[in-house]
Amino acid sequence: MKITRSSFLTLGLGAAAGLVFGTAPRSASAKEWKVIRVATEGAFPPYNMHAPDGRLIGFEPELLQELSARMNIKCEMIAQAWDGMIAGLTDGKYDAIMDAVSITPKRQEVIAFSTPYAAAPSGLAIMKDGAIKSLPGTGTRIQLADEAATKAAVEEMAKPLAGKTIGVQVATIQNDFLTRYLKDVVTIRTYSSGPDTFLDLKSGRVDAVMASAINLNASAKKSNGEMIASGYVFAGGLLGQGSAVGLRKSDPELKELFDKALKSVAEDGTLKRLALKWFEIDITPAL
């Protein structure tokens, strides 16, 4: 059975090591929150990844540390397989998700979201000496709400992409984009983890990869110039309203705690500082 990030189908959960943040526990209204368990993938740099010693590092682990201090509640971050992450949340295996999860209408039918903490467009990466020499529109952002601009950009991109294979992580908004706009033009190859898409791009098994522009830029930087981001980038519409903490709808008091803490880190500049540290650009949304 094919899995899509918006369909929330699951093939099980991965296990892994975690991080613990926080000081003295405190209670929240309506429910006692002594510990908040937060799932992440640990394989989506620079949002989250594993250090050589097994620790979870990246933008989201550091952001959670800040949020934990402001909520004055201990937070445990654990790594879980992406394709079962939302099901694990609704089943109560953990209390929240921080994995660059974009807010989309389909997901809002199943889970609640905090206010967003990041807003990045999506785009394509190719190999500098690969089958695709370049893609049009590099550096130009297209809002999917602008149907005319979207149609024109997709038609322009479709010409050099015709007959090519694009790798994308399974169950992602980028997979939804490719299925909506380019399924009749390209072959879409899905992967259970983001890093595998880039490995196959380097080996020539796919001609391009679609992912968050931040993820693309991080992978391109590590490639020493062999991989480049190319073509239009897209935002809004089915690509969501930004990344936020995923929560159960039955925990409104937890959403209130995260929203308040996120407002605090945005107002004092901490959110921007972390974004600049990990992404080298400010992708903080207006809160």
N, C-alpha and C positions, 0 to 999 in steps of 0.2 A: 504494500500500500504506500502510495506517495504521501509524503508529509509536507505540509506547508506551514510556515511560521504563523500564518493567520488562522489555520484550521485547528491548531492546538492538539493534533494527534500526537501520540507518544509511543515511543519504542523502549521506554524505560529510562532509568536515571543513572547517571554516572556518579561515582564516589570520588571524594578527594579531601584534601586537607583544607584547613580553614584558618581564619584570622579572628581574633577576639579583641574588641575595643570596648572602652567604657570604664566607668568608675562605679560609684555606688548605685544600686538599682533604685528606681523610683516608680511610683504607680501612676497610671494614666486613667483618665476618666472612663468609667464603664468597664474597664478591664485592667487587670494588673499586668504590666509589662516589666518583668524583671530581666528578661533576655529577649532580644529580637534576632531571629535567625534569618540571614540574608543570603540568597543563592546568587552565584555568578558563574560564568562559564570557565574563566581562567584561561581562555584561548582566543581572546578578541583584543589584541593590542592596538593602541595603547590604553583602551578602556580598562581592560583587565587581562592579566597573564600570570604565568608562574615564573618566579625567579629560579635560577639554577638550584637553589637549596629547597625548592618546593613551596616557598611562601607565595601568597597571592599579592601581586603588586599592580600598580597602574592608577589611572585616574579615579576609577570607582572605589577601589579599596581605600585610597587616601581620602576621598570624599566621605565615605562611610565613617571613617575615623573622626572626621570633623563633625558629622551629624550626630554620632554617638555621644560626643562630648557635650554638644548643645542640648540634646535630649536628656542627658544624664542617665542613659540606659545602656547597659552592656549590649553590644552587637557582635554577633558571630557571623563571619563570612565564610561560606563553604562553596566549593566548586561542584557543579552539577552539569550533566549533559544538557545542551540547549534544547534538543528536540523533545525532552520530557519536562522542561522546567516549569512551564505554566501549569501543566497538570499536577506537578508536585506541589505547587503553591496552593491550588484549589483543594488538593487532598490533605493539606495541613502538614506537609513534610518540613516546611519552613514558612516564614512569615512574610517575606518580601523578596523581590527580585531586583537586582541591579546588574544589568547586562546589556546596556545600550538598547533597551527595549523601547521601541517607538510607540507613541500613542496613536492607535488607529481605531476607527469605529468598530471594526470586527472584534478587536481585543477588548474594547470597552463593554462589549456585550458579556464578557466572561469575567474580567477582573477590573479593579479600580486602579487609578494612577495618582501619584502625587503630582504636584506642579512639575513641569519639566526642568531638568538641570543641564541639558545640552541640546543643541539644534544644529545638525550637520547634514548637508545634502548627500546624495548618492551619485556615484559615477563609475567609470570603467578604467581599468588598468590594462596595458598591453606591454609586451616586450619590445624594447627599442629596436631589436633586429628581428622581430617576429613577422608572422604572416600579414598582420595589419600594420601598415607603416605609420598611420596617424588617423585620428578621428576628428571630425569638424566640431567647432564650438568650444575648444579648450579654454577654460577660464570663464565661461558664460553660464550663469545659473538660470534654469528654467523652472518657473512655478507651474505645477501641474494644473492649478486652478485656471491658468491661462490656456484654454483649450487650443486656440489658434497657434500660439507659440510652441506648445507641446507637440502638436501635429507636425509643424514645420521642422522642429528639431529632430523628432523621431524619424521622419522621412529622410532627412539629411544624413542621420547616423546609419540608417538602414542600408545605404548603398555600400559603404566599405565593410559592413558587418554581414552582408548577404552570404549565406552558406557557411559561415564561421560557427565555431562552438564557444559558448560563453559559460564559464564556471561561476557558480553562485552557491552560497551556503543554503542548505535546505531550510524551509520554513521561515524565510526572511522577507521583509518588505521588498528587498531588491529582486527576489524570486518572483514576487507578485508583479513587480514592474515589468520584468522580462516577459512574463506570461501574458500580461495585458497588452503590451505594446509591440513585442518583437517575436512572439512565438512562431509566426509564419515566416520569419526571415532567418532566424538562427536556430541552432541546436542548443538547448538549455541542459547543462549537466550539473546536477546538484550534489553537494557534499555535506557530510554530517558536521564538519568543522571548517571554520574560515581558513585556518592555515593550510589545509589541504588544497584549497582552490589555488592558492598562490604557488604551492609546490608543483601542481600540474601545469600552471601557466609557465613556470620556469622550464619545465621538462618538455613543453610543446604539446601536451595532451589537450590543452584548451588554448584558444586564441586570445581570449580576454577574460577578465574577471570583473564582476560587478559587486560592489560593496559600499559601505559608508566611505565618503571621501576621506575622512580621518584615517580609517583603516587602510585605505589605498595608499595614502601619503606615507604612513608609517612603514608599510611593506616596501614601497618604492625607495624610501630612504635607506632601508637595510640592504637593498639590492645593489648598491654602489653604482647606480645609473643604468643598470640593465633593464629595469622595469620603470615604466612611466605612467602617470595618470594622463588620460587623453580623452577629449570629447566634452560635450556638454555635461553639466551636473544638474540633477533634478531634485526638487524638494516639494513638500506639501502633498495634498491629495492622498493617494493610497500609500505614499511614503511616510505619512504620519505628521504629527505636530511637535516632534522633538522626543528626546529620550527622557524617561521618568522612572521612578520607583514603582514597580508593579506590586499590587496589594490585593488581598481578598476584599470583596465588597462587604463582607460581614465585619470588617474591622475599621469602621469610619474614624475611630479615635486614633488609630495608628496613622492613618492618612493625615489627620490633623497634626500629629507630632512631626511627621516628616515634612509637611508643608511649612510649618513654623521654622523648623531647623534649616530648610532650604532657603527660605526667605532671609534668615540670618546670615548664612554664608554668602548669599548674593549681595546683600547690602553692605557687608564689611569688606568686600573684595576678595574673600577667600576662594569663591568659586572661579572667578576670573584668574586668580593666581594659579590654581591647580590646572585650569584649562591651558594656560600659557606654558606651564611646566611640561605637560604631557602631550599637548597637541601643537604647541608653538603658534597657535592662533586662538583668538577668543571666540568660542562657540557658545557662550552663555546666552540663554534666551532672556527675554524680559519677564521678570517675575512680579 
